[in-house]
Amino acid sequence: MSIPSSLPILLAENKQSSTEYEEDLCQDALSIFLELQKIIDQSDKENHEAILYIIKFLDKYPFPTFVNPAFLKLAEWFFGNNLIARNTLRSTILKVFQKSSHHLIRLNKATCDTALKKITMVLYSNDPTARILTLRILGYMSQVLYDRVDIQHSVIQHVNSTNAEEVNAVLFAIDKICERSATFANNVIDLLISIIQDNQRSPTVKLRTIKILRHIHHTYPLAEKAIQFCKNLLNESSNYDERTATIFRVLTILSKKSLVHVSSHINFLFDNLDNKSQAIQYSILKDILMLTKSENTLTFFQPNHVLIIFQKIIDYEEEILKLKALNILYSFTKNKDLYFNFLNQYMDQFQKLFQFITHYNYGIITCKILAKSIELYNDASYNNQFQDNIMTSLGNESTKLLLNQLINELQNTISSKNYVIHILQSIIFISSTSSDLALNVIDQLLTLILTNNSEHNTLLAKAIIPILKSTDHIENHNQYVLKIIEILRKENVFSISEGYVYIFKIFNLFMNKQNKISSENIELLKQVNSIINSFDKSIIDSWDLFRISKSAMLNGLYPIASCTIEKIIPDVETETMHCWISCLLNISKANSLLLENNLDYITGDKRDSLNIIYSAIDYLRKAHLNIKTLTTIHFPRDFQDWYIQLYIDLLTNIKSSYAILRMPYPRNSRLEYNIENFCQLAHKYDFLSHAYFDIDSESIIYLERLKLICLILAKYLQLFIGTDNYSLETNASLFPLMIAFKEKSTNNKYLPLYQLIEGLTNWNMKSDTEQLNGILNVYSFILNSVQYIPPFFFKMCTSIRIQVSTDPYWNPGEVKDLKYDENLILKIDGIIQGLNLVHSSNIKYIELVMIQSSNNIYDSHKNINIRYENSLILKNNSNNSKNQIIGTPKIYRVELNKSFFSMTCPILFPKYEIFKNLMSNGNMPTNFNMHAYVSIHIQIIDQEGIVWNVGPDLQFQVEVIP
């Protein structure tokens, strides 16, 4: 019986909106599981493909509701209840347990007991293959076996089997269970020792048993016993290299886990570093490197250990040993105090590393070590303790040596591309430690590109980018920009079009150093645009043009982006790509209008300024329409949608308030509306910056700046109207900016906004005319400043998705009846998908906010104003809005268990709160039935306490009756 075609479709990525996706979740999962079960149960033959589909099913729907019956059916099929359980089928089921073992934690006790009973019955089969498969399944089920003494005993009974494969399967199961169970480790250690000491056992079995000892660390006595036994094993004459290396590795893992033995074990490793066998020396170096990789164990090393490793680097003749020792030395640089003590005592020794700078195999790691040393020298906590500026000299000399080596290699007719890459990587590491050094290297690399028609010019251009990113603000970049334009004008500089992409990125990065595009820069941009227009497809293709346009947008060079995108559009073939490219073009044109038209005269020419802003808004509306169209034919792009919409709202509010400010008659009441809009926009930008857990830090900074701009404009307008009936309270989000401005902080997040905040000082000392001109100047500054597009805008979708199911199941369109003061217990199970793409350890807990209301308090599709802490709903001054809330919003928090969470939320409508709500209008109604809403928002709280509004949002309807 074959797999029906509907199953792959159901298991494919769902491209519905998030709301529709959550609604259909349970129905889809149930239909898939029933279909799979039907296929397997009714099949006359083995259906391996259908069983393997369970792996996809559990990954897509990893809720206890589906995990429990799925594993129960797998156990039944493994035992052979409804079909002939052939070993080939059991082997397929084993694969499912192997790939889906991380879901076993969601099994309830009843299901776990039943499944284990069916599986362990096969242990008593006369078929050794069946027993082997059973033992391996029990190994994968170790996380639910750690307290099952009966099954653990059944596993151990098979250790004396005459079948070698069965013994291996037993050792596999013991290894897995030992890892999780301290009790089992304590019970089995004597058995493991007896196996290792048994002369009748094969060397392979003994070696595998020795490896199991790495898990015997749960208590100090256990770890001590295992360590002492392993050290005794090292003295046996029958040892061979692989066995000795394995024992050293087991000892290292045991020491690392227990920590108590780390210090003595480090000395033990260094004492054995002169072993006669090169293989053992290499193994010990690997163990030392393992300990240096961990922050907990790195603190146990002493300066004399660093010196020994350094001496080994100089003395070793074998490349493999020297390279491993260099990696250990690099790991030592992560402990600044330890490494500084070494440098301070043995600087004369350290300079011997200079000989490896240009070496093909050692050059990169040596330069990384030197770069870390220079960074330590530049660290304010340590630099005054160095005796002289020897580190700076080493950096300059190393860079000069590498550049000379690079020039020689480029002039060599048989130069190696790999060696050129090695030299460039070394140059990047060292030159990135100092802005002066970096700019000097960039200048020389640009000169090399300009003067040499080398096939390696693309590599040189690519190397400049990370060096340039490491530099601080550049005061005068004209010499570099002019050299770049000269390179672009020269023919046949690059052998492939990718070189032009890199050189344009370099240009964009240089221009990015200024937050405001000057008239001089506008002329430079026009020169670059004319060069782009002169390119044909033989020089640079459409894809590389798109990469150039993306780089230009990310660096705020919208005129270049407009020019490159216009060259792409004629080659666009698909409707989807046309919508995306058109969206980017319209955004670029909108920002180009604001940048290229000098709005410093906004105080004088009202009509022209309004026309420019209106034209920019019109382009943004076209871009918004492009995104909306793209969403209907492809899949949702919520971030892009909201970013454009909020930008439109910001410019619209600026245009509206500007027009009111230029009016001669009273304007206070109208400006109050603009103030409210700016405050709401600030809240929405704040929400958007924390609505995607995997958003990059640079995008957050750009969104935070826009939030602060909105709050600053609201504050200016508040101060300008200055009426007694309007609050002049400063928003708390402005305090960090005001403090940074006062302290002259160089924080990249606040630096571009200092000019805006400066006008708020001594406001009351200014005349009305000066105040008005001050506000108009702020508007000019904002409109003429580069508003960088967040890099997250180019991410098609977020990788993090929270899926939830409810028990009892509650369809969002279903209305449940609930009596006054009656508790409805709603259990919510959730899974976070995509955690493998982000740092899941950064999640502290999951937070659920539940609000009960008499009306629909938010538009769940927009998903923008749900945040409880600073919600527009709860902050609204309207009495009607306040009276919508029934009771107090409730917050539930739970820690994440791997990627799964579960919480119970009681839903209760107290009679007192309902009566208070119904009587809010002053009259007691005759009908006490009330239609109410239960709104639930789920969010992530990270280790720093930051709220991530990743959703989903659930809303249920209730008919409350007496």
Salt bridges, closest charged atoms under 4 A:
ASP41 OD2 - LYS73 NZ 3.60
GLU46 OE1 - HIS48 NE2 2.71
GLU46 OE2 - ARG86 NH1 3.55
ASP59 OD1 - HIS102 NE2 3.52
ASP59 OD1 - HIS103 NE2 3.02
GLU76 OE1 - LYS73 NZ 3.05
ASP113 OD2 - LYS109 NZ 3.03
ASP113 OD1 - ARG148 NH1 2.75
ASP150 OD2 - ARG148 NH2 3.54
GLU166 OE2 - ARG131 NE 2.90
GLU166 OE2 - HIS158 ND1 2.88
ASP175 OD1 - ARG214 NH1 2.97
ASP175 OD2 - HIS215 NE2 3.48
ASP190 OD1 - LYS225 NZ 2.67
ASP198 OD2 - ARG201 NE 3.76
GLU224 OE1 - HIS261 NE2 2.72
GLU236 OE1 - ARG243 NH2 2.95
ASP274 OD1 - LYS312 NZ 2.37
ASP287 OD1 - ARG249 NE 2.57
ASP379 OD2 - LYS336 NZ 3.05
ASP443 OD1 - LYS483 NZ 2.91
GLU455 OE2 - HIS456 NE2 3.90
GLU498 OE2 - ARG547 NH2 3.59
GLU523 OE2 - LYS526 NZ 3.82
ASP544 OD1 - ARG547 NH1 3.16
GLU566 OE2 - LYS589 NZ 3.41
ASP571 OD1 - LYS537 NZ 2.84
ASP600 OD1 - LYS516 NZ 3.88
ASP618 OD2 - LYS622 NZ 3.96
ASP641 OD1 - HIS624 NE2 2.58
ASP641 OD2 - LYS628 NZ 2.84
ASP686 OD1 - LYS707 NZ 3.59
ASP686 OD2 - ARG867 NH1 3.10
ASP694 OD2 - LYS795 NZ 2.89
GLU704 OE1 - LYS707 NZ 3.08
GLU704 OE1 - LYS749 NZ 3.90
GLU814 OE2 - LYS816 NZ 3.28
GLU847 OE2 - ARG893 NE 2.65
GLU869 OE1 - ARG867 NH2 3.44
GLU913 OE1 - LYS916 NZ 3.39
ASP953 OD1 - HIS937 ND1 2.31
GLU959 OE1 - HIS931 ND1 3.10
